[in-house]
Amino acid sequence: MRPTGGLAAAWWAGCCDKVNDSPGREGTVDLFSYEFQTLDAQPLPLAGFRGKAVLLVNTASQCGYTPQYAGLQSLWQRFRERGLLVLGVPSNDFGGQEPGSGQQIADFSAARYRVDFPLTEKVSVIGPHAHPLYRQIAQELGEGGSPRWNFHKFLFDRDGELAGAWPARVAPDDPPLLAAIEAALG
């Protein structure tokens, strides 16, 4: 399901070239076939989240959008019992705004924003060295499919299908994003 409404439609046209609406079609992003590592280097296979909607967000600790951690934590608290996973993906790709180690990222996000949703190890989310999931999303969506800054959001439904994407300027409590989360949760 794509975001609805005039603002969302305008964003969709400008930010994402397409979302594959056909389950099983060749080239579809298969969220649950990917794996990350946690901040403490433990495996984090996304297959373990099958059946959950996933909000995937590339994060950074020294960004003007860093206060969105608080909004993401609120989403996590509000929707986790209904099956939403908020997954933070620290990245240093934009302006070197995530220079810390895994421990520093964990300490900062927990102390400053009380984050207790999962955070992956720091990875690249753009370019040829991007995490394979981010490369697949970019391939699937074309030029608009790569994050353009920290706190870019990708929403996957319970089947692991890409349901929408929002740029950093869209806050976690933005009505079209909330509506898309509600729809993804069913």
Secondary structure as UniProt FT lines:
FT   HELIX           6..15
FT   TURN            23..24
FT   TURN            26..27
FT   HELIX           31..33
FT   STRAND          35..38
FT   TURN            39..40
FT   STRAND          43..45
FT   HELIX           46..49
FT   TURN            50..51
FT   STRAND          53..59
FT   TURN            61..62
FT   TURN            64..67
FT   HELIX           68..79
FT   HELIX           80..82
FT   STRAND          84..90
FT   TURN            93..96
FT   HELIX           102..113
FT   STRAND          119..120
FT   TURN            128..129
FT   HELIX           132..141
FT   HELIX           142..145
FT   TURN            150..151
FT   STRAND          153..156
FT   TURN            158..159
FT   STRAND          162..166
FT   TURN            168..169
FT   TURN            172..173
FT   HELIX           175..185
//
